[in-house]
Amino acid sequence: MNSNIEVLCVGIIVADHVCTPINHLPRAGELVLADSMLLTSGGCAANTAVDLSKMEVRASVVGRVGNDLFGKVVREILLSANVNTESILETPGIETSQTMIINVKGEDRRFVHTFGANAHLTANDISHALLDGIKVLYVGGYLLMPGLEQSGLSKLFRTAQDKGIITVLDVGIPYPGEYISKLNLLLPWVDVFLPNEDEAAIILSTTEPCRQAQEFHQMGAKTVVITCGKQGAVLVNKHVRLKSGIYQVEYVDGSGSGDAFDAGYITGMIEGLDERGCLSLASALGASCVRAVGTTSSVFTKNECQIFLRHNQLNITEW
């Protein structure tokens, strides 16, 4: 693999089918027209890698696709975004994971998803040789990949930390259930944990973001950032406890905004920013994502982000 890679993005790779906002969900047998529909790459690992590339951070994706048309499309899209795809594996006889994203005006988006090849990704697919020379190891969509077990991932994260690599974890929750037992051995090897408040509520059975962040920190994660949609974000580590607001932008489609936030936070760490700087950069990239349909189409480039940050200030307070 290219030795210049800075961030290894492991996890979910998806072919996304996205519609522009429609007036209402169709009733049984009804046809509802959308202005346009988009077929693009999606999934936590793919989105974050594309967004990092836009920020001029060199990223590679590790994950699984099927030996099908959608797998080829996803690879081509990622390559066109200057993302390294050498470590994407094909899974014979299994389809590429797909998500149908339905946008309805004035409502949060809806998803129809198939695990596909993502279900077959394991820790053994992530060669430790891929860690050589990188700055950040990011795993996105953990808990959505049944083959990616805590024991193997914990060993990978520990190896990464021993090499001086920053470990970053984000999760996806497919349905209510018991998830503490899939995180308790892993979180002590996580430098930055980035769930949203809904995911955290399912894991911890508490809906208060500040309490969520403290509990995950007590479980071992060094820095915890709980993203809270329109309410901003909450950050906790041993040095600071912060609450941030949001940047005001026109909202079209929230798909991929959490991945953009992750990419922004990772970029901030690579650039040597403190927690406030990382939150500002992450929030700017997340806000840019929601301005158009698709998971990465409207995410800022590095130059666009720098201009935006010069003219806009994020409200960040201690708590």
C-alpha angles and dihedrals in degrees: 000000000000106000090213093070111126102183129034109205112200127185143033120038116180142173103229125208107196131180128201112249113294126203096246142343111277117254119228108302094004124130116216119189124225123196090235144344128217132209109200144139118282143161129102098277096043095044094047092049092051092048091048089051089053087055089052093251112138109237138179129196127223116191146097134274132173126257090254143101094275091053090054092047092051092050092050093049092050092048091050087055090055093251118146109242101176092112097051107114128210120228110208116225094012125100124236112262113262136192128196108208114199117195119197120187112260094007137092115263122268127220137209109188142180120198093215115157093351089076089065099055112115136178088254088067089065107077114208086225087071088067094064111115098357124127101204135029110202125187115190128187096021110173090035091077110067092191093058100083128192096241095056094041092049090055090049092050092047090051090049093051090049087057091051093254120147111238119214126184132191126174142208122208114209096186141341114293147114111303106155090089089058093052108034096085094037104049095067087065094048119100095187125020116192115184123150121241094257092053091045091050091056092048098045104024091232125107100198109103096207091053090044091054093048093050093051089047090052088051088061110271107136096213123017123193117186112196113211106186111229090004093065122227143303123219129194132178135138091277107043145009112209140178120199132192126213138261113250112240135148109276118223108145128358095200111130096007092121091052090049089051089052091050090050093050091048091049090051092053092049089051090052097246122158123240093277092050092048091050092050093050093043093049092048093052092045091050092049090055096062095058095086142022114278136050099267109007098104100030112130123259115227093263093047091049093050091051092047093050092050090057101036132054126202119222107237123173136175121243 
